[in-house]
C-alpha cells in the first residue's frame, strides 16, 4: 500500500494521520463520524440553546386576523328583445352571466371597489386596499374580506353588500342575490 504525503505546517498527531488516511482512502467508518460529532456535541447544544433564547426573547405573537366570506349568486335574467324575429337561446344569457362574473370578480379585487366601500363607510373609514379577494364558481361570486378588527370587519362587510347591490342596480346585471350560508 502506498503512503500518501500531505504537506502541512501543523504537525500531525497519530490520530490525525489515521483519520486522514481513512478519509483519503475512502474507508471512513461510522464510528469515526460518531466520535467527531460526540467530541463537538457542545457546539450543537450551544447553537440550539442560542437560537432558543433569541427566539424566546424576540417572539411577538401575531395580531389576530378576522375574515368574512360573502357569497352572491350573480346572473342575467333571460329577457328576449321585444319584437324579435328569432327564438331566444338561453345559452346566450348563461355565457353573458359567466363574462359578468369574471368582470365582477376583477372589479371587487380592484382599488375602485375598495374606494367605493370606503366612501360608503364614511369619512373616518380605514384604507381598504388589499382587504378584498374574490373568486367565481358556477355563477356564485365569493368575496372574502380580511381585517384586524372584528367590529370594523362587520361594518366593511355590510358596506360591501350595499355597494354590490348598488352596482348591480346600475349595471347590466339583472339580479345579485346573497346566497344563504350555514356558517
Secondary structure, 3 states (H helix, E strand, C coil): CCCCCCCCCCCCCHHHHHHHHHHHHCCCCHHHHHHHHHHCHHHHHHHHHHHHHHHHHHCCCCCCCEEEEEEEEEECCCCCCCCCCCCCCHHHHHHHHHHHHHHHHHHHHCHHHHHHHHHHHCCCCCCCCCCEEEEEECCEEEEEEEECCHHHHHHHHHHHHHHHHHHHHHCCCCEEEECCCCC
